Amino acid sequence: MKVTIFLNTAVGHKRDYIENFGKGIEKIGKDEVVYNKDQTYHLTDVAVIFGFKSSSVESEIHLHRQEIFDKHKNGKIFFMDSNAFKAYENVVYHRYPMTSVYPNESVYLEDKTNINRWEQLKNDSKINLKDYRTKGDHILMLLNRGESGFATKGMNAWDWAIQTIPEIQKHTDRKIIIRPHKMFVRSNDNQKINDVNKNFKNVEIRPYENESIFDVLKNTWATVIFSTTAGLPSLIEGVPLFVTSETSMLYEMSSGDLSQIENPKLQDRLPFLIKNANRHWTQKEILEGTYWNTIRDYL
């Protein structure tokens, strides 16, 4: 089997990470690894790229990612993605979805491998799964990066907030706190931010830098997201989560639609956390070939 690592889909340490993917395959010694260093797709059995093209970004790297996806026809393409448990990260983990970067379309193969990595990831990340809480004063809205991130499929984070706030306020009188993504500062969003401040009462925008996600969750009744993985700490800390986009990895754990925000459906979180822990691997495991050796026979 020929595996091509498309190095120019990333720069810096991200490029090193996908190169490590190839080194792990070489360590197992069963497959040919090609490290592609140009901006052209080459036919291969398996393709490995970093991330995916963001709809609003036309850089050479992003266009190269799109070209590889478009031309690689057999579905065996791996997209290196971030650690969904990043808020707890002590050991560097990544996800490696296959076929599609979107959770509702992707293949992880964890269901075939009979593994259980939850205890390892939980211990590495010092995660304490808390009981669901029964009190809280405010609703927390966590924003995606904006249309510049591929997870939004072009939905601007502030447009989503402006559309979603009225729906929340139909069903609750609780204060709404908006926590933007750390990369939210963009000049063309200023008017939308001003619109939020001007047009909605009992809504507060709290800059990312002012407090940690754990601080802002302390008195939260429920969290509302579009698709961001920043909603995962809400589940772990016992805060009901409402998810409005089916492209989110957290969609299946949504506590209902927004009409249920005062009476959230509280799901068993452990099966979801086990499944998603099984989709995370350390760089050591990638370099040693542990990941590739685990999933190779199911490709």
N, C-alpha and C positions, 0 to 999 in steps of 0.2 A: 504494500500500500504506500502510495506517495502522499506525503503530507507537506504542504507548502505554508511556511510562516511568512506572511506578508508584513515585513518589518516596517514599511513606510506608511502603515496605518496608525502609527504612534510615534512619539518622540520621547526623548529622555528616559526616565525610569520605566515609563509605560512600554516603551520599545523593548527594554530589558526583560520585562515581564513576559511578553509574548515570545521573545527569544528563548526564555527559560522553558516554555512549553515544548519547543523543539528539542532542547537539550534532554528533557525528560524522556521523550520518545526515543532519542538516540541511545539513552542509557538502557532501555528495554531491549533494543537491538533487533527488532523484528520488521521495522519499516524504514523507508527512505525519507529523509528530511531535507527539504530545500528551503534555504533562507532567501526569499526574494527581496532584492534591494532596490528595484526600480518602481516605477509608477504604473506598471502594466500588469494585467491579469494573465496568468499562465495556467493552462489546463492542469488539474491535479485531482487526486481522489478526495483529499480532505484539505480544506482551507482554514486558516486561523488568522483572525484579524482582531484589532482592538476596538471595542465599542461598535458604534454604527454611525451613519451619517445623520447629523441633525438637519431638520428640514430648512432652517434659516441660515445655515452655514455653507458657504461655497468654497471653502479652502481646498487646496490640493489634497490634503490628507482626507478630508471628508468625502470629496469626490472619488478618491481612490477606493474608499470603503464601499461606496455605492456601486462602483463599477464591478468590484469583486463579487458583491452580493448578486448583482444582476446577471453576471456571466457564469457564476458557479451554479450549475443546474441540478445537481444531485441531492441537495439539501444537507450535505455533510460539510457544513461551515460552522466553525466555533467563533463566538463573539466574546472576548474577554470582557467581563463586567465587574462592577464594584462589589464590595462586601455590603450586603443588605443590613448586616448587624454592625455597621461602621461606628455607630455612636458608642459601642461598647468595646471597640477594637483595641486589643493589646497585642495580638498576633495577626499578621497581615493575611487575610483570606480574600479570595476572589471567586466569582461564579463564572461558569463556562457554558452558557446556553448554546444549543445547536439548532440549526435550521432558521430560527428567528430570534432576535434579541428581545422580542416582546413576550412576557410571561404567558399570555393566553395563546400563544402560537408556538412557543419554543419546546424543544426536547432536551431533557437533562439526563435521561438514562438511569437516574437514581432508583427508579422503580424496578429495574431489572437486576441491580447489583447486590441486593440484600445486605445493605450496609446501614449502620446507625451511628451518625456522627454528632448527634445532638449533645451528648455528654461531653465530648471533646471540645466542641465549639463553646458550649456553655461554660466549661471550666476555663478555657483559654481566655474567654471574654468576660469572665466574672459576672455572668448573667444570673440574676435572681428573679424568677418568674413570680410576680406578685398577684395576689387575689384581685379580682375585679373590685373597684371601689364603688361606693354607693353615694358619695358626696362630691361636690365640686361646684364652683361658682361660674366658670366661664366656658365658652366653646373655643377651642383652638383650631385655627386654620393654618395648615402648613403648606407653603407654596412650593411648587416645582421651580426649577431653575428659570423657566421661561420657555419661549419657543426655540431657544438656542440648544436645548437639551433634547436628545432623540426620544426620551420617554414621553414627552408631551404630544408628539405627532403634530407639532405646529400650534398647539394651544398656548396662547400667552397667559402667563400665570395671573396677571392682574385682570385680564378679561374674565378668566374663570372665577376669580374672587368677586368681581362685580356682578357676574351672573348668579353666583351661589349665595351670596349674603342675603338677598331678599327671600330666597327659599328657606334658608335657616330661620330667618326672623319671622316667617309665617308660623313657625312651630315652637318657638322658644323666646322667652324674654331675657335670657342670659346674655351677658356681655360677650362679644366676639373679640378675640385677640388674634391678629394676623402675624404670623412669623414668616417673613420672606426667606427665600434661599440666600445663602451667604454671597452668591454671585448676582443678586438681583439689581444692583445699582447700574441702571442703564438710562441714558438721557431720554430715549424715546418712551420710557415708561413714566416719566415724571407727571405727565398730564393725567394718566390713569390713577396714579397714587393720589394726586390732588382730588380726583373725582371721588375716590373712596373716602377721603377725609371730609369732603364737602357734603356728600350726598347721603351718608349713612350715620345714624346715631348709635351710640353704645358700641362703637367699633374702635379698636385701638391697634395701630401698627407698632409692633415692637421690633426694633432692629435686631438682627441676628447676633450682633456682638454684645448685646446688653445682658444676656443670661443664657445658660445652657439649656438644652432641650429638657433636661431633667428638672431644672428649676421651674420652667414655664408649665411643665406637666403637673406640678405639685397640687394645684387647685383646679385642675381641668375636669370638667364634667364629661366632655366628649371631644374627640379630634375629628376634623374633616379634612380630607385630602382629595386631590385629583388622581395622581398616580405615584407620587414620590415615596421612595422607600424610607424617608424620614418619619413615616407613620409607624414603622415597626416598633420603636420604643414605647409608643402608646400602648400597644398590645401587651408588651412585656411588663410595663409599669401598671397595668390593670385599668387603663382608660379605654372605654368603648371607642371604636373606630368606624367612621363612615367614609366610604370610598366611592367616588363618582365616575371613575373611568375603569372600564373592564380591562384595559391594558395594564393595570397595576398588578404587581405580584400579590398585593394585599386585598384584591377585590373579593376573593372568596371569604375573607374574614370580616367583611363589612357587617355592621350591626343593623342593617336594614337601609331603607331609603330615608331621606332627611325628614320625612313626616314622622319618623319614629325616634327622633333625636332625644325626646324626653322619656322614651321607653325603649332603650336599645336592646336588641337581641344579643345575648352574651353567649358566644360560642366557645366550645372547648378549643383552646389554643395549642395544646401540645402536639396533636397530629400535624398541624400546619408547621410548627416550629421544627419538628423532627424532619419533615419532608424538605424544608428549605435549608436546614443545616446540612443535609446530605448533598446539597448542591454547591457547597462551599469547600474550597481546598486551599491549603497553605502553599506558599511558594516553595517551601521545602518539599512538600509532597509532589508538586509539579516537577521540580528539578530532579527528584529521585525517580520519577516515572511512576509513582504510586497511582496517580490519577489515571494516566494513560493505560496502565496495566489493568485498572479496574473496569474501564469502560470500553476498551479496544474491541473485544470480541462481540460487542453488541452493535457495532457500527454497520 
